[in-house]
Amino acid sequence: MIKLKKIGQIFSDELKVIFNDHSILLTIIVAPMLYLFFLGSIYLNKEIEEVPVAVVDMDKTPVTRQLIRLVDASPKLKIVQSTGNMAEAKDLYYKMEADGILYFPKNFGKKLKRLKGADAGLYLNNSRFMPSNTINEGVQTALLTVGAGVRIKYFMSKGLIPKLAFNEALPVKSELKPMYNTTNNYGDFLLPGLFLLILQQTLLIGLGESIAAENEKYGGLKSGSGSGFLSWYIGKSGFYLLLFFAFAFFTIETGFRVFDLIPIRSTFAAWNLYVPFILATVNLAMIIGSYFKKQTLLMEILAFSSYPFFLVSGYSWPAGKMILPLQFLSNLIPISPMLDGIKRVFIMRGDFLDVSGLVLHLWVLFGVSLIWVIYRFYRIRAKEISLN
Amino acid sequence: MGFYRVFKYELFRILSQVSPRNIFIIIPLVTFSFLTLIYIKGVIRENPVAVMDLDHSQLSRTLSQMINQSNGTEVKLHLTSEQKIDRVFLDYPEITAIVVIPKDFDADIRKGRSKTVTIFTNSANIVIGNILKKELLTITNTFAGGVQIKKLLNKDFTYNEALALVLPIKVNTHSLYNPWYNYLFYLTPGLMTVLLQMIVFFVAARSINGDITRGNYPRIFELSGKNPLILILGKIAAITFMGMVVSILIIGIMYPIFGITVNGSYLSLFLLFFLLVLSSAALGIMISTIFSEEIMAMDIAFVYNSPAFVFSGFTFPIMGMPWYDNFYAQLIPYTHFLKGFFQVYQMDAPFRYILPSIQALLVFFFAGLIVSLVLLMIKQPKLILNTGD
């Protein structure tokens, strides 16, 4: 039976615990806000500009100089050095002050003019994909444009009018339209996922610590003594629920807008995901916390879980490309369906029907974890009674 | 002798207490294996693609076949003209790109009219979006080149002349070190090393305050010959020793098992790992002397270390971050380690190029050491008094 007075007492006791325990306070209030600001601001510029490229021009003709100017004109690239000496370019490259080297051999201009197939070399530092991809795309685009120009000029020299020469030079064109994240930027892609990960981890650690601390100090759930499960459950989790629903409200209504993410189409769909997600995470925190007899031990273990949880969720690397046991594990963690849902609602601008399966998934996780929490509650209480 | 006694004491503490033992043994084994298994397939191949062929001609079918035969893509769905493009990615979550071949594609090209193939990628996931962008543009450009060559051959060009006109500039791209864009070789080594920093930091952050809490401080102070510098160095040495055991696990066991090859010198790599571990141990000890509550020190360690990977410039370059994030990134040893790590692990750069990383990591070590020493000397009388010596 639910006793409101008992709930109120457990709730106020939990508030005292939170405000007297610097660790929990830091984890659930300071850390989320700090992370939201810092991580959010990393991607404020969203796209990288002026990726450094070194040029080795062994030809030094007007043609190569024009090509270098064209590459440099790309807002995403910056020619940091143009030299006739490969060793100088390599020096910059090894210092990681240039992420690629564009190489024009001798007689490049002559071959291009005579249409003998001029070869250029592009050496990319592929140890980090993002700068390497940006250079590759920028240089290829510039040189393909020049190539098309050469062909148009050739057909015009054969007497075709410009329009026909263009058609002859480019019979098939490709137009790329990246959907949902039109500029292919990291900010729009990563931020919603990172924000959700922060919420999950801080909630897991904060509430988990509170329960583990009770285990450590009193050898059981002191907050649950003399109350039924439901009163304890509501009282113990009440403040965390209020706080994390407030964070959810902030991310839906304000946070994502501050960082200039696309406004969502369906707030209803977002809340349908957030509610079971936060409830399931509360249960998970209670379950994990109940198995720890030391607050510090729980903190240590959960601190190392952030990367595995995020990466196994399938948000960046598709879960379908992982081995089967990991795919199975991924489905058991609330953040996995949540991130999939958030991607569909926040990035792909879907509505409730587009995430209904994921909402159901989260409610199933909530239901199963609740049964586990009930089991742990009565098991710990039985132990306490047998000890007394 | 004092140094050795503290070293032995600290090593015994690490191996006998549950918490540091878990962090140094269980956590690396579990997390490293876990992370590696996530990326075990390394390269995403055969991404499901939908084709909307509005022409149904021989030429459009050829393009469709080329998409299907490519390693990176596989045609999984044929769309009709009635289907709305903006619903496809929501209705078929497995589809990662849509290629639209326009009506009269074949006929218009034959008549000398230019036609456009439109590629829609689901860039809600940038990893997949980028792979498909590259893959599909390569396919369509190759296809376009083939069409042009065929047209020129019909106009009495020789094959070489046609090729030279279609590709007046040929860019020979050399994607060095990781040409297949394998995520196992790209992300996993970085994730392991950022966790290494965190592992060492966490153990060190509870080293001195833990001794104080458990009343062991006077004993270890005695062991050090009542010399705070020896005490700190002994502790750092023991934690660094264990950190190097984890480094050997990474370089000597995890890398070979999962086929991750080091292009540069192992000696330079070990030196960088050693300095990362050493500087993290010194900074952790510093936190341990500042915060007397162990849990608080761990919280600080958590807040400081957790975003290290994101700030390091691994996935998003530091130069693209606002100045304050750039500044914060410089305050994390991992940022400096990472540069040297890339230079050795991937680029096989000569030793002189990793000197800036070495210098930066040494600055962290000395900063941690000096602050710890000063704080310990200030707190020393109180610590001895409080523990009843």
HADDOCK unambig.tbl for C-alpha pairs under 7 A between the chains (distance, minus, plus):
assign (segid A and resid 22 and name CA) (segid B and resid 296 and name CA) 6.88 0.50 0.50
assign (segid A and resid 23 and name CA) (segid B and resid 295 and name CA) 6.34 0.50 0.50
assign (segid A and resid 23 and name CA) (segid B and resid 296 and name CA) 5.47 0.50 0.50
assign (segid A and resid 23 and name CA) (segid B and resid 299 and name CA) 6.32 0.50 0.50
assign (segid A and resid 31 and name CA) (segid B and resid 303 and name CA) 6.92 0.50 0.50
assign (segid A and resid 38 and name CA) (segid B and resid 325 and name CA) 7.00 0.50 0.50
assign (segid A and resid 42 and name CA) (segid B and resid 321 and name CA) 5.07 0.50 0.50
assign (segid A and resid 42 and name CA) (segid B and resid 322 and name CA) 6.49 0.50 0.50
assign (segid A and resid 42 and name CA) (segid B and resid 325 and name CA) 6.19 0.50 0.50
assign (segid A and resid 43 and name CA) (segid B and resid 321 and name CA) 6.50 0.50 0.50
assign (segid A and resid 45 and name CA) (segid B and resid 320 and name CA) 6.57 0.50 0.50
assign (segid A and resid 45 and name CA) (segid B and resid 321 and name CA) 6.74 0.50 0.50
assign (segid A and resid 48 and name CA) (segid B and resid 320 and name CA) 5.13 0.50 0.50
assign (segid A and resid 94 and name CA) (segid B and resid 343 and name CA) 6.91 0.50 0.50
assign (segid A and resid 94 and name CA) (segid B and resid 349 and name CA) 5.87 0.50 0.50
assign (segid A and resid 94 and name CA) (segid B and resid 353 and name CA) 6.64 0.50 0.50
assign (segid A and resid 95 and name CA) (segid B and resid 353 and name CA) 5.96 0.50 0.50
assign (segid A and resid 112 and name CA) (segid B and resid 168 and name CA) 6.12 0.50 0.50
assign (segid A and resid 112 and name CA) (segid B and resid 169 and name CA) 6.96 0.50 0.50
assign (segid A and resid 115 and name CA) (segid B and resid 164 and name CA) 5.73 0.50 0.50
assign (segid A and resid 115 and name CA) (segid B and resid 165 and name CA) 6.26 0.50 0.50
assign (segid A and resid 115 and name CA) (segid B and resid 168 and name CA) 5.97 0.50 0.50
assign (segid A and resid 116 and name CA) (segid B and resid 164 and name CA) 5.64 0.50 0.50
assign (segid A and resid 117 and name CA) (segid B and resid 164 and name CA) 4.65 0.50 0.50
assign (segid A and resid 117 and name CA) (segid B and resid 167 and name CA) 6.57 0.50 0.50
assign (segid A and resid 117 and name CA) (segid B and resid 168 and name CA) 4.78 0.50 0.50
assign (segid A and resid 117 and name CA) (segid B and resid 169 and name CA) 5.87 0.50 0.50
assign (segid A and resid 117 and name CA) (segid B and resid 170 and name CA) 6.76 0.50 0.50
assign (segid A and resid 118 and name CA) (segid B and resid 168 and name CA) 6.02 0.50 0.50
assign (segid A and resid 118 and name CA) (segid B and resid 169 and name CA) 4.84 0.50 0.50
assign (segid A and resid 118 and name CA) (segid B and resid 170 and name CA) 6.05 0.50 0.50
assign (segid A and resid 119 and name CA) (segid B and resid 169 and name CA) 5.80 0.50 0.50
assign (segid A and resid 119 and name CA) (segid B and resid 170 and name CA) 4.78 0.50 0.50
assign (segid A and resid 119 and name CA) (segid B and resid 171 and name CA) 5.97 0.50 0.50
assign (segid A and resid 119 and name CA) (segid B and resid 172 and name CA) 6.97 0.50 0.50
assign (segid A and resid 120 and name CA) (segid B and resid 169 and name CA) 6.96 0.50 0.50
assign (segid A and resid 120 and name CA) (segid B and resid 170 and name CA) 6.10 0.50 0.50
assign (segid A and resid 120 and name CA) (segid B and resid 171 and name CA) 4.84 0.50 0.50
assign (segid A and resid 120 and name CA) (segid B and resid 172 and name CA) 6.11 0.50 0.50
assign (segid A and resid 121 and name CA) (segid B and resid 171 and name CA) 5.62 0.50 0.50
assign (segid A and resid 121 and name CA) (segid B and resid 172 and name CA) 4.82 0.50 0.50
assign (segid A and resid 121 and name CA) (segid B and resid 173 and name CA) 6.09 0.50 0.50
assign (segid A and resid 122 and name CA) (segid B and resid 171 and name CA) 6.58 0.50 0.50
assign (segid A and resid 122 and name CA) (segid B and resid 172 and name CA) 5.99 0.50 0.50
assign (segid A and resid 122 and name CA) (segid B and resid 173 and name CA) 4.68 0.50 0.50
assign (segid A and resid 122 and name CA) (segid B and resid 174 and name CA) 6.00 0.50 0.50
assign (segid A and resid 123 and name CA) (segid B and resid 173 and name CA) 6.13 0.50 0.50
assign (segid A and resid 123 and name CA) (segid B and resid 174 and name CA) 4.86 0.50 0.50
assign (segid A and resid 123 and name CA) (segid B and resid 175 and name CA) 6.29 0.50 0.50
assign (segid A and resid 123 and name CA) (segid B and resid 176 and name CA) 6.87 0.50 0.50
assign (segid A and resid 124 and name CA) (segid B and resid 174 and name CA) 6.05 0.50 0.50
assign (segid A and resid 124 and name CA) (segid B and resid 175 and name CA) 4.90 0.50 0.50
assign (segid A and resid 124 and name CA) (segid B and resid 176 and name CA) 5.81 0.50 0.50
assign (segid A and resid 125 and name CA) (segid B and resid 175 and name CA) 6.55 0.50 0.50
assign (segid A and resid 125 and name CA) (segid B and resid 176 and name CA) 5.61 0.50 0.50
assign (segid A and resid 126 and name CA) (segid B and resid 175 and name CA) 5.60 0.50 0.50
assign (segid A and resid 126 and name CA) (segid B and resid 176 and name CA) 5.43 0.50 0.50
assign (segid A and resid 126 and name CA) (segid B and resid 177 and name CA) 6.07 0.50 0.50
assign (segid A and resid 126 and name CA) (segid B and resid 178 and name CA) 5.77 0.50 0.50
assign (segid A and resid 127 and name CA) (segid B and resid 177 and name CA) 6.41 0.50 0.50
assign (segid A and resid 127 and name CA) (segid B and resid 178 and name CA) 6.54 0.50 0.50
assign (segid A and resid 127 and name CA) (segid B and resid 186 and name CA) 6.59 0.50 0.50
assign (segid A and resid 127 and name CA) (segid B and resid 342 and name CA) 6.73 0.50 0.50
assign (segid A and resid 127 and name CA) (segid B and resid 346 and name CA) 6.32 0.50 0.50
assign (segid A and resid 128 and name CA) (segid B and resid 314 and name CA) 6.77 0.50 0.50
assign (segid A and resid 130 and name CA) (segid B and resid 315 and name CA) 6.88 0.50 0.50
assign (segid A and resid 143 and name CA) (segid B and resid 169 and name CA) 6.83 0.50 0.50
assign (segid A and resid 147 and name CA) (segid B and resid 167 and name CA) 6.51 0.50 0.50
assign (segid A and resid 147 and name CA) (segid B and resid 168 and name CA) 5.52 0.50 0.50
assign (segid A and resid 147 and name CA) (segid B and resid 169 and name CA) 6.07 0.50 0.50
assign (segid A and resid 151 and name CA) (segid B and resid 165 and name CA) 6.32 0.50 0.50
assign (segid A and resid 167 and name CA) (segid B and resid 112 and name CA) 5.99 0.50 0.50
assign (segid A and resid 167 and name CA) (segid B and resid 113 and name CA) 5.32 0.50 0.50
assign (segid A and resid 167 and name CA) (segid B and resid 114 and name CA) 4.73 0.50 0.50
assign (segid A and resid 168 and name CA) (segid B and resid 112 and name CA) 6.05 0.50 0.50
assign (segid A and resid 170 and name CA) (segid B and resid 114 and name CA) 6.10 0.50 0.50
assign (segid A and resid 171 and name CA) (segid B and resid 109 and name CA) 5.98 0.50 0.50
assign (segid A and resid 171 and name CA) (segid B and resid 112 and name CA) 6.87 0.50 0.50
assign (segid A and resid 171 and name CA) (segid B and resid 113 and name CA) 6.42 0.50 0.50
assign (segid A and resid 171 and name CA) (segid B and resid 114 and name CA) 4.24 0.50 0.50
assign (segid A and resid 171 and name CA) (segid B and resid 115 and name CA) 6.12 0.50 0.50
assign (segid A and resid 171 and name CA) (segid B and resid 144 and name CA) 6.98 0.50 0.50
assign (segid A and resid 171 and name CA) (segid B and resid 148 and name CA) 6.84 0.50 0.50
assign (segid A and resid 172 and name CA) (segid B and resid 114 and name CA) 5.73 0.50 0.50
assign (segid A and resid 172 and name CA) (segid B and resid 115 and name CA) 5.04 0.50 0.50
assign (segid A and resid 172 and name CA) (segid B and resid 116 and name CA) 5.74 0.50 0.50
assign (segid A and resid 172 and name CA) (segid B and resid 144 and name CA) 5.17 0.50 0.50
assign (segid A and resid 173 and name CA) (segid B and resid 115 and name CA) 6.11 0.50 0.50
assign (segid A and resid 173 and name CA) (segid B and resid 116 and name CA) 4.57 0.50 0.50
assign (segid A and resid 173 and name CA) (segid B and resid 117 and name CA) 6.11 0.50 0.50
assign (segid A and resid 174 and name CA) (segid B and resid 116 and name CA) 5.51 0.50 0.50
assign (segid A and resid 174 and name CA) (segid B and resid 117 and name CA) 4.86 0.50 0.50
assign (segid A and resid 174 and name CA) (segid B and resid 118 and name CA) 5.89 0.50 0.50
assign (segid A and resid 174 and name CA) (segid B and resid 140 and name CA) 6.53 0.50 0.50
assign (segid A and resid 175 and name CA) (segid B and resid 116 and name CA) 6.62 0.50 0.50
assign (segid A and resid 175 and name CA) (segid B and resid 117 and name CA) 6.17 0.50 0.50
assign (segid A and resid 175 and name CA) (segid B and resid 118 and name CA) 4.79 0.50 0.50
assign (segid A and resid 175 and name CA) (segid B and resid 119 and name CA) 6.05 0.50 0.50
assign (segid A and resid 176 and name CA) (segid B and resid 118 and name CA) 6.04 0.50 0.50
assign (segid A and resid 176 and name CA) (segid B and resid 119 and name CA) 4.85 0.50 0.50
assign (segid A and resid 176 and name CA) (segid B and resid 120 and name CA) 6.20 0.50 0.50
assign (segid A and resid 177 and name CA) (segid B and resid 119 and name CA) 5.90 0.50 0.50
assign (segid A and resid 177 and name CA) (segid B and resid 120 and name CA) 4.78 0.50 0.50
assign (segid A and resid 177 and name CA) (segid B and resid 121 and name CA) 6.49 0.50 0.50
assign (segid A and resid 178 and name CA) (segid B and resid 120 and name CA) 5.51 0.50 0.50
assign (segid A and resid 178 and name CA) (segid B and resid 121 and name CA) 4.74 0.50 0.50
assign (segid A and resid 178 and name CA) (segid B and resid 122 and name CA) 6.27 0.50 0.50
assign (segid A and resid 178 and name CA) (segid B and resid 123 and name CA) 5.56 0.50 0.50
assign (segid A and resid 179 and name CA) (segid B and resid 120 and name CA) 6.31 0.50 0.50
assign (segid A and resid 179 and name CA) (segid B and resid 121 and name CA) 5.81 0.50 0.50
assign (segid A and resid 179 and name CA) (segid B and resid 122 and name CA) 5.36 0.50 0.50
assign (segid A and resid 179 and name CA) (segid B and resid 123 and name CA) 5.62 0.50 0.50
assign (segid A and resid 180 and name CA) (segid B and resid 122 and name CA) 6.96 0.50 0.50
assign (segid A and resid 180 and name CA) (segid B and resid 123 and name CA) 6.11 0.50 0.50
assign (segid A and resid 180 and name CA) (segid B and resid 124 and name CA) 5.71 0.50 0.50
assign (segid A and resid 181 and name CA) (segid B and resid 123 and name CA) 5.38 0.50 0.50
assign (segid A and resid 181 and name CA) (segid B and resid 124 and name CA) 5.81 0.50 0.50
assign (segid A and resid 184 and name CA) (segid B and resid 123 and name CA) 6.31 0.50 0.50
assign (segid A and resid 184 and name CA) (segid B and resid 126 and name CA) 6.21 0.50 0.50
assign (segid A and resid 189 and name CA) (segid B and resid 124 and name CA) 6.07 0.50 0.50
assign (segid A and resid 189 and name CA) (segid B and resid 125 and name CA) 6.32 0.50 0.50
assign (segid A and resid 189 and name CA) (segid B and resid 126 and name CA) 6.35 0.50 0.50
assign (segid A and resid 296 and name CA) (segid B and resid 295 and name CA) 5.82 0.50 0.50
assign (segid A and resid 297 and name CA) (segid B and resid 19 and name CA) 6.34 0.50 0.50
assign (segid A and resid 303 and name CA) (segid B and resid 302 and name CA) 6.38 0.50 0.50
assign (segid A and resid 308 and name CA) (segid B and resid 35 and name CA) 6.48 0.50 0.50
assign (segid A and resid 312 and name CA) (segid B and resid 38 and name CA) 6.65 0.50 0.50
assign (segid A and resid 316 and name CA) (segid B and resid 125 and name CA) 6.47 0.50 0.50
assign (segid A and resid 316 and name CA) (segid B and resid 127 and name CA) 6.55 0.50 0.50
assign (segid A and resid 322 and name CA) (segid B and resid 38 and name CA) 5.57 0.50 0.50
assign (segid A and resid 343 and name CA) (segid B and resid 124 and name CA) 6.83 0.50 0.50
assign (segid A and resid 347 and name CA) (segid B and resid 124 and name CA) 6.00 0.50 0.50
assign (segid A and resid 348 and name CA) (segid B and resid 124 and name CA) 6.62 0.50 0.50
assign (segid A and resid 354 and name CA) (segid B and resid 90 and name CA) 6.55 0.50 0.50
